[in-house]
Amino acid sequence: MATKKSAAKKTKTAVKKTAVKKPAVKKVTAKKAPAKKAPAKKVVVPKPEPTYEQIADLARKYFEEHGGHGATADEDWLRAERELKGI
């Protein structure tokens, strides 16, 4: 009986088929256009408010330029304030 078992084992292993692998096929896909980057956002830093002294100095300069004639101190002050604030 030992021979039948060994013979049966041999036939099972001999009959066993090995799987034949097929070569892999690569899928060809259309290339996508690169994504467009959004433009960088500009960071706006608010300009600091001019100090009282800065406005007064510039208003005094305007006053001296026109020799105190033609414009009032208030007009010189408002002009200096507008210029320093960038309005």
PATIDO-771456 format. One record per residue (C-alpha): x, y, z; residue in one letter; residue number from 1. Coordinates in pm, 1 decimal. Layout:
// PATIDO-771456
NODE,c1,c2,c3,code,pos
NODE,X,Y,Z,A,NUM;
...
END
This chain:
// PATIDO-771456
NODE,c1,c2,c3,code,pos
NODE,0.0,0.0,0.0,M,1;
NODE,282.0,231.5,48.9,A,2;
NODE,348.0,226.7,-317.7,T,3;
NODE,-3.2,328.6,-411.1,K,4;
NODE,13.9,630.0,-184.4,K,5;
NODE,349.2,741.2,-318.2,S,6;
NODE,230.0,680.8,-673.5,A,7;
NODE,-83.4,883.9,-607.2,A,8;
NODE,123.8,1170.2,-467.3,K,9;
NODE,348.6,1167.6,-771.7,K,10;
NODE,57.5,1186.3,-1010.4,T,11;
NODE,-101.1,1474.4,-818.6,K,12;
NODE,217.0,1674.2,-825.2,T,13;
NODE,286.9,1586.5,-1186.8,A,14;
NODE,-64.1,1683.7,-1293.7,V,15;
NODE,-48.0,2014.2,-1112.3,K,16;
NODE,-30.3,2289.5,-1372.4,K,17;
NODE,170.3,2599.8,-1325.8,T,18;
NODE,-10.5,2921.1,-1405.3,A,19;
NODE,130.0,3109.2,-1698.2,V,20;
NODE,143.5,3481.5,-1628.0,K,21;
NODE,49.5,3713.2,-1906.6,K,22;
NODE,260.5,4025.3,-1950.9,P,23;
NODE,112.1,4327.8,-1777.4,A,24;
NODE,-50.7,4577.7,-2009.0,V,25;
NODE,-12.5,4942.2,-1913.9,K,26;
NODE,-315.9,5158.3,-1958.3,K,27;
NODE,-243.0,5474.3,-2149.2,V,28;
NODE,-435.5,5775.1,-2023.2,T,29;
NODE,-441.8,6128.0,-2151.0,A,30;
NODE,-215.8,6361.9,-1958.7,K,31;
NODE,-393.9,6631.5,-1764.7,K,32;
NODE,-281.0,6989.7,-1783.6,A,33;
NODE,-108.0,7104.1,-1465.2,P,34;
NODE,-336.2,7284.9,-1225.7,A,35;
NODE,-310.0,7661.6,-1234.4,K,36;
NODE,-199.0,7822.1,-913.6,K,37;
NODE,-408.6,8100.1,-772.9,A,38;
NODE,-228.0,8434.8,-766.3,P,39;
NODE,-74.7,8517.3,-433.6,A,40;
NODE,-291.2,8742.7,-223.1,K,41;
NODE,-139.9,9076.8,-142.2,K,42;
NODE,-126.4,9153.0,223.6,V,43;
NODE,-237.8,9506.6,289.8,V,44;
NODE,-88.3,9650.4,602.7,V,45;
NODE,-275.8,9958.3,716.8,P,46;
NODE,-68.2,10270.9,735.5,K,47;
NODE,-35.0,10391.3,1095.4,P,48;
NODE,-220.1,10710.2,1178.7,E,49;
NODE,3.7,11017.1,1179.6,P,50;
NODE,74.0,11164.5,1519.6,T,51;
NODE,-34.9,11509.5,1628.8,Y,52;
NODE,327.8,11626.9,1615.2,E,53;
NODE,374.4,11502.9,1255.8,Q,54;
NODE,62.7,11686.1,1138.2,I,55;
NODE,160.0,12002.4,1328.8,A,56;
NODE,514.0,12004.4,1184.4,D,57;
NODE,389.5,11967.3,826.7,L,58;
NODE,114.8,12226.9,876.2,A,59;
NODE,374.8,12469.2,1014.0,R,60;
NODE,593.3,12403.7,706.7,K,61;
NODE,300.1,12486.0,475.5,Y,62;
NODE,224.9,12798.2,677.8,F,63;
NODE,584.7,12916.4,648.1,E,64;
NODE,597.3,12838.6,272.9,E,65;
NODE,315.6,13078.7,194.6,H,66;
NODE,434.1,13329.6,456.4,G,67;
NODE,112.6,13313.7,657.1,G,68;
NODE,-82.1,13477.6,374.7,H,69;
NODE,-355.7,13323.2,162.4,G,70;
NODE,-443.6,13011.9,361.2,A,71;
NODE,-564.2,12971.9,714.6,T,72;
NODE,-406.7,12756.7,979.5,A,73;
NODE,-703.5,12517.9,951.3,D,74;
NODE,-649.1,12473.9,577.5,E,75;
NODE,-279.0,12405.4,635.7,D,76;
NODE,-369.4,12154.4,908.0,W,77;
NODE,-620.3,11971.0,686.1,L,78;
NODE,-375.1,11966.7,394.6,R,79;
NODE,-102.5,11818.0,615.2,A,80;
NODE,-345.3,11561.8,756.2,E,81;
NODE,-461.0,11453.4,407.5,R,82;
NODE,-106.3,11420.1,282.6,E,83;
NODE,15.1,11216.2,581.4,L,84;
NODE,-287.9,10985.2,570.4,K,85;
NODE,-250.7,10937.2,195.3,G,86;
NODE,-603.0,11047.8,115.7,I,87;
END
